[in-house]
């Protein structure tokens, strides 16, 4: 089993908290794969917004 980097964990938690305004404890209760899935979804949302010129609807 490989150890998950504490720096990477903090980065993921900050990313989700910043974009979705979820509390720290809620994010920490997600398992690794679910948290990574939310990070990927946020990235896709940001990419779509950037392609549209940053316009939110």
PyMOL Python script that loads the backbone (N, CA, C, O; Angstrom):
from pymol import cmd

cmd.read_pdbstr("""\
ATOM      1  N   UNK A   1       0.839  -1.172   0.000  1.00  0.00           N
ATOM      2  CA  UNK A   1       0.000   0.000   0.000  1.00  0.00           C
ATOM      3  C   UNK A   1       0.890   1.243   0.000  1.00  0.00           C
ATOM      4  O   UNK A   1       1.811   1.345   0.811  1.00  0.00           O
ATOM      5  N   UNK A   2       0.627   2.172  -0.887  1.00  0.00           N
ATOM      6  CA  UNK A   2       1.392   3.407  -0.934  1.00  0.00           C
ATOM      7  C   UNK A   2       0.745   4.453  -0.036  1.00  0.00           C
ATOM      8  O   UNK A   2      -0.474   4.521   0.119  1.00  0.00           O
ATOM      9  N   UNK A   3       1.603   5.244   0.533  1.00  0.00           N
ATOM     10  CA  UNK A   3       1.133   6.299   1.429  1.00  0.00           C
ATOM     11  C   UNK A   3       0.713   7.504   0.608  1.00  0.00           C
ATOM     12  O   UNK A   3       1.383   7.883  -0.352  1.00  0.00           O
ATOM     13  N   UNK A   4      -0.408   8.104   0.999  1.00  0.00           N
ATOM     14  CA  UNK A   4      -0.943   9.275   0.327  1.00  0.00           C
ATOM     15  C   UNK A   4      -0.255  10.503   0.881  1.00  0.00           C
ATOM     16  O   UNK A   4      -0.218  10.687   2.097  1.00  0.00           O
ATOM     17  N   UNK A   5       0.285  11.340   0.031  1.00  0.00           N
ATOM     18  CA  UNK A   5       1.033  12.525   0.438  1.00  0.00           C
ATOM     19  C   UNK A   5       0.158  13.509   1.214  1.00  0.00           C
ATOM     20  O   UNK A   5      -0.898  13.907   0.722  1.00  0.00           O
ATOM     21  N   UNK A   6       0.579  13.909   2.421  1.00  0.00           N
ATOM     22  CA  UNK A   6      -0.192  14.910   3.182  1.00  0.00           C
ATOM     23  C   UNK A   6      -0.344  16.230   2.414  1.00  0.00           C
ATOM     24  O   UNK A   6      -1.376  16.893   2.521  1.00  0.00           O
ATOM     25  N   UNK A   7       0.679  16.609   1.642  1.00  0.00           N
ATOM     26  CA  UNK A   7       0.579  17.835   0.854  1.00  0.00           C
ATOM     27  C   UNK A   7      -0.513  17.707  -0.211  1.00  0.00           C
ATOM     28  O   UNK A   7      -1.271  18.649  -0.443  1.00  0.00           O
ATOM     29  N   UNK A   8      -0.588  16.560  -0.845  1.00  0.00           N
ATOM     30  CA  UNK A   8      -1.616  16.328  -1.861  1.00  0.00           C
ATOM     31  C   UNK A   8      -3.008  16.313  -1.232  1.00  0.00           C
ATOM     32  O   UNK A   8      -3.954  16.850  -1.807  1.00  0.00           O
ATOM     33  N   UNK A   9      -3.134  15.707  -0.069  1.00  0.00           N
ATOM     34  CA  UNK A   9      -4.403  15.677   0.643  1.00  0.00           C
ATOM     35  C   UNK A   9      -4.869  17.094   0.966  1.00  0.00           C
ATOM     36  O   UNK A   9      -6.029  17.432   0.731  1.00  0.00           O
ATOM     37  N   UNK A  10      -3.989  17.911   1.495  1.00  0.00           N
ATOM     38  CA  UNK A  10      -4.348  19.298   1.815  1.00  0.00           C
ATOM     39  C   UNK A  10      -4.750  20.073   0.557  1.00  0.00           C
ATOM     40  O   UNK A  10      -5.678  20.881   0.585  1.00  0.00           O
ATOM     41  N   UNK A  11      -4.053  19.821  -0.527  1.00  0.00           N
ATOM     42  CA  UNK A  11      -4.374  20.483  -1.796  1.00  0.00           C
ATOM     43  C   UNK A  11      -5.780  20.104  -2.261  1.00  0.00           C
ATOM     44  O   UNK A  11      -6.550  20.972  -2.673  1.00  0.00           O
ATOM     45  N   UNK A  12      -6.115  18.832  -2.200  1.00  0.00           N
ATOM     46  CA  UNK A  12      -7.447  18.381  -2.605  1.00  0.00           C
ATOM     47  C   UNK A  12      -8.533  18.964  -1.709  1.00  0.00           C
ATOM     48  O   UNK A  12      -9.566  19.422  -2.197  1.00  0.00           O
ATOM     49  N   UNK A  13      -8.301  18.946  -0.404  1.00  0.00           N
ATOM     50  CA  UNK A  13      -9.289  19.486   0.539  1.00  0.00           C
ATOM     51  C   UNK A  13      -9.500  20.978   0.280  1.00  0.00           C
ATOM     52  O   UNK A  13     -10.638  21.447   0.243  1.00  0.00           O
ATOM     53  N   UNK A  14      -8.426  21.713   0.103  1.00  0.00           N
ATOM     54  CA  UNK A  14      -8.533  23.150  -0.157  1.00  0.00           C
ATOM     55  C   UNK A  14      -9.278  23.419  -1.461  1.00  0.00           C
ATOM     56  O   UNK A  14     -10.092  24.339  -1.534  1.00  0.00           O
ATOM     57  N   UNK A  15      -9.005  22.630  -2.478  1.00  0.00           N
ATOM     58  CA  UNK A  15      -9.622  22.795  -3.793  1.00  0.00           C
ATOM     59  C   UNK A  15     -11.134  22.603  -3.713  1.00  0.00           C
ATOM     60  O   UNK A  15     -11.898  23.424  -4.221  1.00  0.00           O
ATOM     61  N   UNK A  16     -11.565  21.512  -3.072  1.00  0.00           N
ATOM     62  CA  UNK A  16     -12.993  21.236  -2.948  1.00  0.00           C
ATOM     63  C   UNK A  16     -13.659  22.279  -2.046  1.00  0.00           C
ATOM     64  O   UNK A  16     -14.736  22.780  -2.370  1.00  0.00           O
ATOM     65  N   UNK A  17     -13.035  22.600  -0.939  1.00  0.00           N
ATOM     66  CA  UNK A  17     -13.604  23.579  -0.010  1.00  0.00           C
ATOM     67  C   UNK A  17     -13.752  24.944  -0.681  1.00  0.00           C
ATOM     68  O   UNK A  17     -14.768  25.616  -0.502  1.00  0.00           O
ATOM     69  N   UNK A  18     -12.763  25.347  -1.439  1.00  0.00           N
ATOM     70  CA  UNK A  18     -12.796  26.647  -2.115  1.00  0.00           C
ATOM     71  C   UNK A  18     -13.921  26.719  -3.139  1.00  0.00           C
ATOM     72  O   UNK A  18     -14.652  27.708  -3.190  1.00  0.00           O
ATOM     73  N   UNK A  19     -14.061  25.696  -3.941  1.00  0.00           N
ATOM     74  CA  UNK A  19     -15.027  25.734  -5.040  1.00  0.00           C
ATOM     75  C   UNK A  19     -16.456  25.391  -4.618  1.00  0.00           C
ATOM     76  O   UNK A  19     -17.407  25.972  -5.142  1.00  0.00           O
ATOM     77  N   UNK A  20     -16.618  24.468  -3.689  1.00  0.00           N
ATOM     78  CA  UNK A  20     -17.962  24.029  -3.300  1.00  0.00           C
ATOM     79  C   UNK A  20     -18.366  24.533  -1.921  1.00  0.00           C
ATOM     80  O   UNK A  20     -19.518  24.375  -1.517  1.00  0.00           O
ATOM     81  N   UNK A  21     -17.441  25.132  -1.203  1.00  0.00           N
ATOM     82  CA  UNK A  21     -17.717  25.681   0.136  1.00  0.00           C
ATOM     83  C   UNK A  21     -18.172  24.599   1.117  1.00  0.00           C
ATOM     84  O   UNK A  21     -18.994  24.843   2.000  1.00  0.00           O
ATOM     85  N   UNK A  22     -17.622  23.410   0.941  1.00  0.00           N
ATOM     86  CA  UNK A  22     -17.934  22.321   1.852  1.00  0.00           C
ATOM     87  C   UNK A  22     -17.033  22.430   3.078  1.00  0.00           C
ATOM     88  O   UNK A  22     -15.880  22.841   2.950  1.00  0.00           O
ATOM     89  N   UNK A  23     -17.525  22.074   4.253  1.00  0.00           N
ATOM     90  CA  UNK A  23     -16.701  22.102   5.465  1.00  0.00           C
ATOM     91  C   UNK A  23     -15.581  21.053   5.412  1.00  0.00           C
ATOM     92  O   UNK A  23     -15.710  20.004   4.781  1.00  0.00           O
ATOM     93  N   UNK A  24     -14.508  21.371   6.080  1.00  0.00           N
ATOM     94  CA  UNK A  24     -13.323  20.501   6.146  1.00  0.00           C
ATOM     95  C   UNK A  24     -13.682  19.071   6.547  1.00  0.00           C
ATOM     96  O   UNK A  24     -13.283  18.116   5.881  1.00  0.00           O
ATOM     97  N   UNK A  25     -14.427  18.930   7.625  1.00  0.00           N
ATOM     98  CA  UNK A  25     -14.742  17.581   8.112  1.00  0.00           C
ATOM     99  C   UNK A  25     -15.557  16.779   7.103  1.00  0.00           C
ATOM    100  O   UNK A  25     -15.365  15.569   6.981  1.00  0.00           O
ATOM    101  N   UNK A  26     -16.456  17.426   6.384  1.00  0.00           N
ATOM    102  CA  UNK A  26     -17.225  16.718   5.361  1.00  0.00           C
ATOM    103  C   UNK A  26     -16.315  16.207   4.254  1.00  0.00           C
ATOM    104  O   UNK A  26     -16.484  15.087   3.772  1.00  0.00           O
ATOM    105  N   UNK A  27     -15.364  17.017   3.857  1.00  0.00           N
ATOM    106  CA  UNK A  27     -14.436  16.613   2.796  1.00  0.00           C
ATOM    107  C   UNK A  27     -13.523  15.485   3.285  1.00  0.00           C
ATOM    108  O   UNK A  27     -13.237  14.544   2.545  1.00  0.00           O
ATOM    109  N   UNK A  28     -13.075  15.589   4.526  1.00  0.00           N
ATOM    110  CA  UNK A  28     -12.184  14.559   5.065  1.00  0.00           C
ATOM    111  C   UNK A  28     -12.894  13.223   5.248  1.00  0.00           C
ATOM    112  O   UNK A  28     -12.235  12.185   5.297  1.00  0.00           O
ATOM    113  N   UNK A  29     -14.206  13.223   5.348  1.00  0.00           N
ATOM    114  CA  UNK A  29     -14.943  11.973   5.496  1.00  0.00           C
ATOM    115  C   UNK A  29     -15.093  11.229   4.163  1.00  0.00           C
ATOM    116  O   UNK A  29     -15.455  10.053   4.148  1.00  0.00           O
ATOM    117  N   UNK A  30     -14.819  11.905   3.059  1.00  0.00           N
ATOM    118  CA  UNK A  30     -14.858  11.240   1.761  1.00  0.00           C
ATOM    119  C   UNK A  30     -13.674  10.291   1.654  1.00  0.00           C
ATOM    120  O   UNK A  30     -12.580  10.601   2.125  1.00  0.00           O
ATOM    121  N   UNK A  31     -13.892   9.141   1.039  1.00  0.00           N
ATOM    122  CA  UNK A  31     -12.734   8.286   0.828  1.00  0.00           C
ATOM    123  C   UNK A  31     -11.884   8.865  -0.312  1.00  0.00           C
ATOM    124  O   UNK A  31     -12.321   9.742  -1.057  1.00  0.00           O
ATOM    125  N   UNK A  32     -10.702   8.363  -0.415  1.00  0.00           N
ATOM    126  CA  UNK A  32      -9.712   8.892  -1.362  1.00  0.00           C
ATOM    127  C   UNK A  32     -10.260   8.986  -2.783  1.00  0.00           C
ATOM    128  O   UNK A  32     -10.126  10.020  -3.436  1.00  0.00           O
ATOM    129  N   UNK A  33     -10.868   7.919  -3.256  1.00  0.00           N
ATOM    130  CA  UNK A  33     -11.347   7.887  -4.638  1.00  0.00           C
ATOM    131  C   UNK A  33     -12.515   8.841  -4.864  1.00  0.00           C
ATOM    132  O   UNK A  33     -12.599   9.476  -5.915  1.00  0.00           O
ATOM    133  N   UNK A  34     -13.404   8.949  -3.900  1.00  0.00           N
ATOM    134  CA  UNK A  34     -14.526   9.869  -4.050  1.00  0.00           C
ATOM    135  C   UNK A  34     -14.039  11.322  -4.045  1.00  0.00           C
ATOM    136  O   UNK A  34     -14.522  12.146  -4.822  1.00  0.00           O
ATOM    137  N   UNK A  35     -13.087  11.627  -3.170  1.00  0.00           N
ATOM    138  CA  UNK A  35     -12.531  12.983  -3.127  1.00  0.00           C
ATOM    139  C   UNK A  35     -11.842  13.318  -4.446  1.00  0.00           C
ATOM    140  O   UNK A  35     -11.997  14.425  -4.963  1.00  0.00           O
ATOM    141  N   UNK A  36     -11.086  12.378  -4.990  1.00  0.00           N
ATOM    142  CA  UNK A  36     -10.439  12.615  -6.275  1.00  0.00           C
ATOM    143  C   UNK A  36     -11.462  12.798  -7.389  1.00  0.00           C
ATOM    144  O   UNK A  36     -11.240  13.575  -8.317  1.00  0.00           O
ATOM    145  N   UNK A  37     -12.560  12.099  -7.301  1.00  0.00           N
ATOM    146  CA  UNK A  37     -13.606  12.250  -8.313  1.00  0.00           C
ATOM    147  C   UNK A  37     -14.202  13.661  -8.262  1.00  0.00           C
ATOM    148  O   UNK A  37     -14.454  14.261  -9.307  1.00  0.00           O
ATOM    149  N   UNK A  38     -14.429  14.195  -7.057  1.00  0.00           N
ATOM    150  CA  UNK A  38     -14.931  15.565  -6.928  1.00  0.00           C
ATOM    151  C   UNK A  38     -13.909  16.572  -7.445  1.00  0.00           C
ATOM    152  O   UNK A  38     -14.276  17.552  -8.093  1.00  0.00           O
ATOM    153  N   UNK A  39     -12.644  16.340  -7.168  1.00  0.00           N
ATOM    154  CA  UNK A  39     -11.585  17.223  -7.684  1.00  0.00           C
ATOM    155  C   UNK A  39     -11.621  17.234  -9.210  1.00  0.00           C
ATOM    156  O   UNK A  39     -11.525  18.296  -9.825  1.00  0.00           O
ATOM    157  N   UNK A  40     -11.757  16.074  -9.815  1.00  0.00           N
ATOM    158  CA  UNK A  40     -11.807  15.985 -11.278  1.00  0.00           C
ATOM    159  C   UNK A  40     -13.044  16.696 -11.823  1.00  0.00           C
ATOM    160  O   UNK A  40     -12.969  17.374 -12.848  1.00  0.00           O
ATOM    161  N   UNK A  41     -14.173  16.544 -11.147  1.00  0.00           N
ATOM    162  CA  UNK A  41     -15.402  17.207 -11.608  1.00  0.00           C
ATOM    163  C   UNK A  41     -15.273  18.725 -11.521  1.00  0.00           C
ATOM    164  O   UNK A  41     -15.697  19.433 -12.436  1.00  0.00           O
ATOM    165  N   UNK A  42     -14.706  19.224 -10.455  1.00  0.00           N
ATOM    166  CA  UNK A  42     -14.480  20.666 -10.326  1.00  0.00           C
ATOM    167  C   UNK A  42     -13.573  21.153 -11.451  1.00  0.00           C
ATOM    168  O   UNK A  42     -13.810  22.212 -12.033  1.00  0.00           O
ATOM    169  N   UNK A  43     -12.540  20.383 -11.752  1.00  0.00           N
ATOM    170  CA  UNK A  43     -11.627  20.754 -12.842  1.00  0.00           C
ATOM    171  C   UNK A  43     -12.380  20.838 -14.164  1.00  0.00           C
ATOM    172  O   UNK A  43     -12.156  21.762 -14.946  1.00  0.00           O
ATOM    173  N   UNK A  44     -13.279  19.873 -14.424  1.00  0.00           N
ATOM    174  CA  UNK A  44     -14.069  19.908 -15.656  1.00  0.00           C
ATOM    175  C   UNK A  44     -14.984  21.134 -15.693  1.00  0.00           C
ATOM    176  O   UNK A  44     -15.118  21.774 -16.737  1.00  0.00           O
ATOM    177  N   UNK A  45     -15.606  21.462 -14.576  1.00  0.00           N
ATOM    178  CA  UNK A  45     -16.458  22.653 -14.499  1.00  0.00           C
ATOM    179  C   UNK A  45     -15.629  23.895 -14.813  1.00  0.00           C
ATOM    180  O   UNK A  45     -16.055  24.747 -15.592  1.00  0.00           O
ATOM    181  N   UNK A  46     -14.454  23.998 -14.211  1.00  0.00           N
ATOM    182  CA  UNK A  46     -13.585  25.154 -14.447  1.00  0.00           C
ATOM    183  C   UNK A  46     -13.144  25.238 -15.902  1.00  0.00           C
ATOM    184  O   UNK A  46     -13.075  26.329 -16.468  1.00  0.00           O
ATOM    185  N   UNK A  47     -12.846  24.102 -16.506  1.00  0.00           N
ATOM    186  CA  UNK A  47     -12.448  24.104 -17.920  1.00  0.00           C
ATOM    187  C   UNK A  47     -13.580  24.605 -18.804  1.00  0.00           C
ATOM    188  O   UNK A  47     -13.357  25.403 -19.715  1.00  0.00           O
ATOM    189  N   UNK A  48     -14.795  24.136 -18.535  1.00  0.00           N
ATOM    190  CA  UNK A  48     -15.952  24.605 -19.323  1.00  0.00           C
ATOM    191  C   UNK A  48     -16.160  26.108 -19.148  1.00  0.00           C
ATOM    192  O   UNK A  48     -16.415  26.817 -20.121  1.00  0.00           O
ATOM    193  N   UNK A  49     -16.052  26.589 -17.924  1.00  0.00           N
ATOM    194  CA  UNK A  49     -16.215  28.024 -17.684  1.00  0.00           C
ATOM    195  C   UNK A  49     -15.139  28.827 -18.402  1.00  0.00           C
ATOM    196  O   UNK A  49     -15.421  29.883 -18.969  1.00  0.00           O
ATOM    197  N   UNK A  50     -13.908  28.330 -18.380  1.00  0.00           N
ATOM    198  CA  UNK A  50     -12.818  29.028 -19.067  1.00  0.00           C
ATOM    199  C   UNK A  50     -13.029  29.055 -20.570  1.00  0.00           C
ATOM    200  O   UNK A  50     -12.717  30.049 -21.227  1.00  0.00           O
ATOM    201  N   UNK A  51     -13.557  27.971 -21.116  1.00  0.00           N
ATOM    202  CA  UNK A  51     -13.842  27.922 -22.554  1.00  0.00           C
ATOM    203  C   UNK A  51     -14.945  28.899 -22.931  1.00  0.00           C
ATOM    204  O   UNK A  51     -14.981  29.392 -24.058  1.00  0.00           O
ATOM    205  N   UNK A  52     -15.840  29.182 -21.999  1.00  0.00           N
ATOM    206  CA  UNK A  52     -16.944  30.111 -22.242  1.00  0.00           C
ATOM    207  C   UNK A  52     -16.572  31.546 -21.870  1.00  0.00           C
ATOM    208  O   UNK A  52     -17.423  32.435 -21.868  1.00  0.00           O
ATOM    209  N   UNK A  53     -15.334  31.758 -21.565  1.00  0.00           N
ATOM    210  CA  UNK A  53     -14.888  33.099 -21.191  1.00  0.00           C
ATOM    211  C   UNK A  53     -15.154  33.438 -19.737  1.00  0.00           C
ATOM    212  O   UNK A  53     -15.206  34.611 -19.366  1.00  0.00           O
ATOM    213  N   UNK A  54     -15.324  32.415 -18.914  1.00  0.00           N
ATOM    214  CA  UNK A  54     -15.508  32.649 -17.486  1.00  0.00           C
ATOM    215  C   UNK A  54     -16.905  33.079 -17.107  1.00  0.00           C
ATOM    216  O   UNK A  54     -17.136  33.490 -15.970  1.00  0.00           O
ATOM    217  N   UNK A  55     -17.843  32.995 -18.033  1.00  0.00           N
ATOM    218  CA  UNK A  55     -19.213  33.427 -17.745  1.00  0.00           C
ATOM    219  C   UNK A  55     -19.936  32.317 -16.988  1.00  0.00           C
ATOM    220  O   UNK A  55     -19.997  31.177 -17.450  1.00  0.00           O
ATOM    221  N   UNK A  56     -20.485  32.660 -15.812  1.00  0.00           N
ATOM    222  CA  UNK A  56     -21.283  31.701 -15.039  1.00  0.00           C
ATOM    223  C   UNK A  56     -22.739  31.965 -15.293  1.00  0.00           C
ATOM    224  O   UNK A  56     -23.180  33.113 -15.346  1.00  0.00           O
ATOM    225  N   UNK A  57     -23.488  30.886 -15.452  1.00  0.00           N
ATOM    226  CA  UNK A  57     -24.943  31.012 -15.689  1.00  0.00           C
ATOM    227  C   UNK A  57     -25.699  30.243 -14.659  1.00  0.00           C
ATOM    228  O   UNK A  57     -26.930  30.223 -14.684  1.00  0.00           O
TER     229      UNK A  57
END
""", "prot")
cmd.dss("prot")
cmd.show_as("cartoon", "prot")
cmd.util.cbc("prot")
cmd.orient("prot")
